[in-house]
Every structure is written in C-alpha cells, then in structure tokens.
Amino acid sequence: MKNKKQKIVPVLRDSYLQVIKNSKGTKLFRNFFATVDGQKKDVLQGGDLSCAYFVSCVLKIFDLIGKVHLTVDGTEADMKRSGWHGKRNVEQGCVLIWEAEKSGRETHRHIGFYIGNKKAISNSSEKSIPVEHSSTFGGKRSIQAIYWHKRLE
C-alpha cells in the first residue's frame, strides 16, 4: 500500500496566535549582542529592552515584516512597509504600541500583542520575559496605536 501524499495548508492566524500565547515565560528574546564603540554589548540588557525584538521575531516567523528589529520605531516602520495598517478596534493578533514611559533618564515606547479579553502579551522589563497582562496595564498605560495585517483575516 502506498502512502497517499497529504496536502497541508497552513492556518496562519491560528498558528500566529498560538506562537504568541506559547511565548509567555520564554527566555528566548532576552539577549542580542552587538559591537558598540568597539565593545561587545548585550544591547537588550538581559531582556530589559526586549519588547521590539520579541514582537519583530514573531512577525518575521510568519513573514509579516521584512526583518527583525531591536527598537519599536524600527519595528513600526517595517510593519507599515509590510502592509500593516492602523485599526480602531482591537482583536486577537493585533499589534499594540503603548505610550512612551520614562525609565530613568530615557523614555521608551512599548510594543506587544493583543490576545483577547482585554489581555496582551509583551516583554516585561521587570521579569525580562514575555508576560500576559491587562491591555492597558491596569489603566496605567494607554494604547497609542493598534495595527492589523490583512493576511491574518
């Protein structure tokens, strides 16, 4: 008896959402090394600055952006070039960008994924890993932008 060749068709949205949900707690996005002024340095500071790296890695896995990025600005610009557009209402799989927040002497925007039921997953600078949290951080941080890609429909 011969094996019948199966036709496998990826279900992009379900796979994408599951990768996002499965990313909670992973240490995968903690470090990225670069040479800065001739010195090797972990530019993500052990996971403290990993939100854009986390989001862009997931988007790149599904070919929804051109390349992996280390900054929110770079990720957002690539998303726009790659067909992501602004959206008024959130739905599972949307990319969220939160307002800038001051951390020490620096100000950082934050990026993550909306997973439904007023919940999001993004990198926690305190825990240095992706965590699930309220989509508004318990009312402490407002959403600045909501992005969606038509390939996720």
C-alpha positions as CSV (number, residue, x, y, z in Angstrom):
1,M,0.0,0.0,0.0
2,K,1.4,3.4,-1.0
3,N,1.4,6.4,1.3
4,K,-1.0,9.0,0.0
5,K,0.5,12.4,-0.2
6,Q,-1.3,14.8,2.1
7,K,-2.0,18.4,1.1
8,I,-1.0,20.6,4.1
9,V,-2.2,24.2,4.1
10,P,-1.0,26.4,7.0
11,V,-3.7,28.2,9.0
12,L,-1.8,31.4,9.5
13,R,-3.9,33.2,12.1
14,D,-4.3,30.2,14.5
15,S,-0.6,29.4,14.3
16,Y,0.4,33.0,14.8
17,L,-1.9,33.4,17.8
18,Q,-0.6,30.1,19.3
19,V,3.0,31.2,19.0
20,I,2.2,34.4,20.7
21,K,0.4,32.6,23.6
22,N,3.2,30.0,23.8
23,S,5.9,32.7,24.1
24,K,4.9,33.6,27.7
25,G,7.8,32.9,30.0
26,T,10.4,32.1,27.4
27,K,13.9,33.4,27.8
28,L,14.5,33.3,24.0
29,F,14.2,37.0,23.5
30,R,16.5,38.2,26.4
31,N,19.8,38.9,24.6
32,F,21.1,40.3,21.4
33,F,24.8,41.1,21.1
34,A,26.4,43.9,19.1
35,T,29.6,45.8,19.0
36,V,29.1,49.3,20.4
37,D,32.0,51.7,20.1
38,G,34.3,48.7,19.7
39,Q,32.9,46.8,22.7
40,K,30.7,43.7,22.6
41,K,27.5,44.5,24.5
42,D,24.1,42.9,25.1
43,V,22.0,45.7,23.6
44,L,18.8,44.3,25.1
45,Q,20.3,44.5,28.6
46,G,19.4,40.9,29.6
47,G,15.8,41.3,28.5
48,D,15.0,44.8,29.9
49,L,14.7,46.2,26.4
50,S,13.4,43.2,24.5
51,C,9.8,44.2,23.5
52,A,10.5,45.1,19.9
53,Y,12.9,42.1,19.5
54,F,10.1,39.8,20.8
55,V,7.4,41.2,18.5
56,S,9.5,41.5,15.4
57,C,10.8,37.9,15.8
58,V,7.2,36.6,15.9
59,L,6.2,38.7,12.9
60,K,9.2,37.6,11.0
61,I,8.5,33.9,11.7
62,F,5.2,34.4,9.8
63,D,6.8,36.6,7.1
64,L,4.6,39.6,8.2
65,I,7.6,42.0,8.3
66,G,10.9,42.3,6.4
67,K,13.4,41.7,9.2
68,V,13.9,41.5,13.0
69,H,14.3,44.8,14.9
70,L,15.6,46.0,18.2
71,T,13.5,49.2,18.5
72,V,9.8,50.0,18.5
73,D,10.4,52.7,15.8
74,G,12.2,50.3,13.5
75,T,9.5,47.6,14.0
76,E,6.7,50.0,13.4
77,A,8.3,51.4,10.2
78,D,8.8,47.9,8.9
79,M,5.3,46.9,9.7
80,K,3.9,49.9,7.7
81,R,6.1,49.0,4.8
82,S,4.9,45.3,5.1
83,G,1.2,46.0,4.9
84,W,0.2,46.6,8.5
85,H,-2.4,49.3,8.9
86,G,-3.9,51.2,11.8
87,K,-7.1,49.9,13.2
88,R,-9.7,51.4,15.6
89,N,-10.8,48.3,17.5
90,V,-8.6,45.6,18.9
91,E,-8.9,41.9,18.1
92,Q,-6.8,38.9,18.7
93,G,-3.5,39.2,17.0
94,C,-3.4,43.0,16.7
95,V,0.0,44.6,17.5
96,L,-0.3,47.3,20.2
97,I,2.0,50.2,20.8
98,W,1.7,51.8,24.2
99,E,2.5,55.4,25.0
100,A,6.1,56.3,25.9
101,E,7.1,55.9,29.5
102,K,10.1,57.4,31.3
103,S,12.6,54.9,32.7
104,G,15.4,56.6,34.5
105,R,16.8,59.2,32.1
106,E,15.3,57.5,29.0
107,T,11.8,57.4,27.5
108,H,10.7,54.2,25.8
109,R,7.6,53.2,23.8
110,H,6.4,49.7,24.3
111,I,5.1,47.1,21.8
112,G,3.2,43.8,22.2
113,F,0.3,41.6,21.1
114,Y,-3.4,41.8,21.9
115,I,-4.7,38.2,22.7
116,G,-8.4,39.0,23.6
117,N,-10.5,39.6,26.7
118,K,-8.6,42.9,27.4
119,K,-5.3,41.0,27.7
120,A,-2.0,41.4,26.0
121,I,1.4,39.7,25.9
122,S,4.5,41.8,25.8
123,N,8.0,41.7,27.2
124,S,8.2,42.6,30.9
125,S,11.2,44.8,31.7
126,E,11.0,43.7,35.3
127,K,10.9,40.0,34.6
128,S,12.9,40.1,31.3
129,I,10.4,37.7,29.6
130,P,7.1,38.0,27.7
131,V,4.2,38.0,30.1
132,E,0.4,38.2,29.9
133,H,-1.1,41.4,31.3
134,S,-4.0,43.8,31.1
135,S,-4.0,45.6,27.7
136,T,-3.8,48.9,29.5
137,F,-1.5,47.7,32.3
138,G,-4.4,48.1,34.7
139,G,-5.3,51.6,33.4
140,K,-1.7,52.8,33.9
141,R,-0.7,53.0,30.2
142,S,-2.8,54.0,27.2
143,I,-2.6,52.3,23.8
144,Q,-1.1,54.7,21.3
145,A,-1.6,52.6,18.1
146,I,-3.3,49.4,17.1
147,Y,-2.1,47.6,13.9
148,W,-3.6,44.8,11.9
149,H,-2.5,42.8,8.8
150,K,-5.0,41.6,6.2
151,R,-3.2,38.2,5.9
152,L,-4.4,37.5,9.5
153,E,-8.1,37.6,8.5
